[in-house]
Amino acid sequence: MDIEEYEPKSSLVVPETLLKRAKYPFVDVHNHQFDMPIKDLSKLVAEMDSLNMAFMVNLSGFRGMYLSQSLKNINENAPTRFGLFLNIDFEKIDEEDFAENNVQLIADAVDQGVIGLKVYKSLGLTDRDVNGQRISIDDPRLDPIWEACGTYGIPVLIHSGEPASFWAPKDRFNERWLELRQKPGRYRDPASNPSFEAVMAEQHHIFEKHPNTTFINAHLGWMGGDLDQLSAHLDRYPNVVTEIGAVLAELGRQPRRARAFLIAYGDRILFGKDSYNVQEYYTYFRVLETADEYFPYYRKRHAHWRMYGLDLPDSILQKIYYKNALKLFPKIDSSLFKLE
């Protein structure tokens, strides 16, 4: 039997609280709907309603005609349920008037209703200039873009790098070994990639340089396995918040520490999911809301370990599910969150 086939059934007899609907209406700040310009939103809204998802942020708004058509579809069919983020082509950095053109792009997008800028992990890893050189996250030619987001009052959700384990040797000590076996393209060979530490330092540098811009450091900033480090990070950068998309498994395996962290930093945490799958949300609800013990995560290559419920207080659940997002995105219709 191959290790990928090994799926032992627990012999523990413990309470099970299977949730298919969040206790409170929530905002998913980290989602990707790549077909938004042509998508039938009625089916998606029905699924959102079943989950108690009041509002979805589609980070993949792109720009140009794609962005315009996405906004048109939303405005005509579900104007209160979706928000769009803009995406910039950083590989045009050497073009004349690059900064000016993108500052104008941001201004125009905000006028059209865009609520944020999403930065993909390609910046800092694979994006190249005309000379084939890697574009660093803190390249000074990008400073006007970060400043413009602060000026126009929109946050920057930035995904930089990957989990540090993707740089580590692919051996029996690497807890992401199974993922690297199944998805070998995720491995970051240190011989041909900037180090994890270098990429993170570049990201943190722009947080420091642009204190008037709000940054959403995606995926707990890859610090979900060291919540003391993440706490110090949030203390150092008051303009930074974070979200739990695709890193719930880090919290679910350390329930006492994670619960204390989320209570202490409840004003700085947003709900995010990343990939869209209705049934996967159920695990998020179970980890955040219940006191269940030793239950599986939904994707073994991300977490071969088991989850424990954090049993968060209602006041913290409300902050993570929607209150923090309402502060960050004033365009969201607050009437969607009237509690029954």
N, C-alpha and C positions, 0 to 999 in steps of 0.2 A: 504494500500500500504506500502510495506517495503521501508526503506530508500535506499536500494540498487537499487530499481526500479525507484527512483525519478531522472528524467533527464529533468529538465525544459529547454525549448527553449527560448533563449534570445529574447526579443522584441526590443533590440537595433538595429538601422539601422546605421551601421558603415562600412567603407571600408574593404574588404576582399582580401588579397593577398595570394592565395593558391599556394605554391611552391612545386614542386616535384623534383627539382634539385638544388643543391647548386650553388651559384653564382661563386664560385671558386672550383677547384679540392681540395679535402680534404683527410686527413689521419684520419682514425678512430683508435685511439690508445687503445681502450677498447672494444674488441669484443671476443666472444667465439664461436668457430666452433669445437664442440666436435668430429665430424666425419671427421676431416681433413685427416686422413690417407687414407680414401676410398672415399672421396667426389668428385663428378663430379664438378670441378672448373669452367667449362665453363658457367654453369647457374649462379653461384654466381658472376662471373666476369661481365656477362651481366647485372645483377641487379646493381652491383656497378657502371657500366658505366651509367646506367639510372639515378643514384643519383649524378653523378660526383665524386664518391669516387675513388680516384686514388690508394689508398693503404690501406689495412686492416691489423691491428695487431691482430693476434689470440693469446690471452693470455693463452689458454689451450693447450700448446704444450706438457705438461707432460715430460716424459723422456724415456730412453731406446728405445725399438722397436717402441713404439707409436710415439715418437719424430722423429726417423729415417724415419719412413714411411710417416709422415706428411711432412718432408723436401723433401723426394723423390717426393711426389705428387706435391708439389709446384715447385720444380726445373724442373720437366718434363713438367708441364702444364701451369704454370703462374708465372715464376720466378721473375718478377718485381712487382707483385701485392700484395704479402703477406709477412708478417714477423711473426716469431714465438718467443714466450717466453717460457722459461724453468720453470718447477714447481718442487719443492723439497718436499720430505716426511720428515717433521719436527718431526714426531713421532718416527723416528729412532735416536733421539738425544742421547740416551744412548748407542748406538752401538760403539764398538771400532773403532777408526779412523773416526768417523762421520764427523768431520770438514774437515779432509784431503780428504776424499772421495768426499765430496760435492764441495770442491774447485776444485778438478780435474774434477768433473762432469761439473762445470761451464766452466772451460777452454776448455774441449772437445766440449761442446755445442757451444761455441763461434767459435771454429774452424770449426764446421759444418754449421755455419750461423745463429745461434740463436742471437737475438738482445736484449734480456732483461730477467729479472727474475720476475715472477708474484708470489705474496704472497697472498694467500686466507685468508678470515676472520677467518678460523678455527684456525690459529695461534693467540693466545691470548684469544680465546673463548673456543674452544672444543678440541684442540690438547692436548694430555696427554703423559707424560713420562711413563717409565715402572712401576713406583710407583703410577700411576694414578693421578699425580699432573699436574695441568694446566701448560703448557709451556708458559711462558711470552714472549712477543715480544722482550723484551730486555734481554733475557737470554744471559749471556756472552758467552755461548757455541756456539751461533750463530754469534758472531762477525766476525769470519773468512769468513763467507759467505758474509756478507755485504761488508767487505773489498775487497774480491775477485771481486765483481761486479765493484767496483771502479777501481781496478787494470786492469781489462779487458775491461773497458770502456762501460759497459752496465748499463742501468738504472734498478731500482727496482720499479715496480708498486705494491704498497701495499694497500690492502683493509683491514683495521682494524676496528673491531667493527661493529656497525649498527647505524642508526639514534638514537639520544638520546631519542626520543619519544618511542622507543621500550622498554626502561627501565621504563617508566613512568606508573602510574596507568592507567588501561584500563577503563577510565571513560569518561564522556561527555566533559571534558576539553582537552583530548588528540586528537590532530588534525590528528593523524594516527590511530584513533580508527577503522575506516572502514577496513584498511589494516590488523590490528590485529584480527579483526573479521573474515575476509576472509582467512587470513594466520596465524592462531594462533601459529604456530611453530616459528614465528618470534619474539614473545614476549620474553624478557630477564628478567626473574624473578630475582629481586635483591637478593633473598634469596639463589639462586643457581648459580649465575653468578657474575663475577667481575663487578664492577661498570663501567659505560661508561667512567667516568673521569679517572679511573685507566688504562683502555685499551688505551685511547688516550695518557696518559702520557707515557706509555711504548713505544708507537710508536714514539712519539716526542723525546724520549730519544735516540733512535737509529739514528734519524736525526742529533742530536747534536754530538753523539759519532763518526759518520762516515762522516765528512765534505767533504771527497774526493769522496763520492759515491752520484750519483744523484738518488733521490727518487721521484717517481710520486705518490703523495698522492691522492689516488683515491676518486672520488665522492665529490670533493671540500673538502675533509677531514671531511665531515659531518659538515662543517661550512657555508654552503650556506645560512643558515638563519641568519647568523651574519657576514656580510662581513667586518665589522671593525675587528672582531676577526681573520678572514682569512687573511686580509691585514697584521695584526701584525705578524701572523704566517709566512707568506712569507718573511716579513722583517727580522724576526729572523733567518730563515733557508735559506740561499742563495742557498743551494744545493737541494732545494725542488721546484718542480713544481706541478701543479694539473690539473685535467681534469673534464669535466662536465657530464660524463656518469651517467644516471639515476637520476640526480639532476637538470635537466633543469627547472623543475617546481619551484624550489626555486628562480631561477633568473627571471623567467617569471612573477612572482607575485610582484616583486619590480623593475619595469623597470628603474626608474631614478637612484636608488642606484646601481643596477646591471650594468647599462651602464657605470656609472662612474668608478666602480670597474674594469670592463673588459678593459676599456681604460687605466686606471692607471697601471694595471698589465698584460697588453696584451702580454708581453714577457714570462709570466709564466703560461699561460693557454693553454691546449691542447683540441682538439675535441675528445670526446669519447661518445659512445652510450650505451654500455653494451649489453643488449639483442638485437638480430638481428631480425628486422622486417622492411621491406622496407617502409611501410606507416608511421611508427613512426618517421622516419627521417624527414618527411615533417614538423612536428611540430618544430623540431630543427631549420630547415631553417627559418621558419616563425618567431620564437622568435628572432633569431640572426639577421636576415636581414631586417625585415619589421618594420613598425610603426603601425601595426594593434593593435586594442584594444579588450580586453574582448573576447577571444576565448578559447575553451576548450583544456585541456591537453588530451592525448590519453588514460590515465588509471586513472579512478576516485579514485581508492583506494590509489594512490600516490598523487593525487591532486584534491580535490573536488572544489578547487578555479579555477579562470580563469587566462589565460595568457595575457601578453602584449608584443608587439614587442619591441626590444631594438634598432632597427635601427642603428646598429653599423657601424662606418666608414669603408670604404674598407680596409684601412691599418690595422685595428684591425681584421677584418674578415680574411684577408690573414694570419696574424700571427696565429690565432686560428685554421684555417682550415689546414694550411700546413707549414708555415715558421718555427714555433717553433718545429714541428716534424722533419723537415729536419735537424735542428741543433742537435737534440737529437739522430737521427738515420741516421748517414752518409751513411749507406748502401742503403737507399732508392734512387731510380733513380730520380734525380731532373728533368730530361727531361719530366717526367709525369706531371709536373706542369707548362709547358710552356703555357702562356695565349694566347688565340686567339686574 
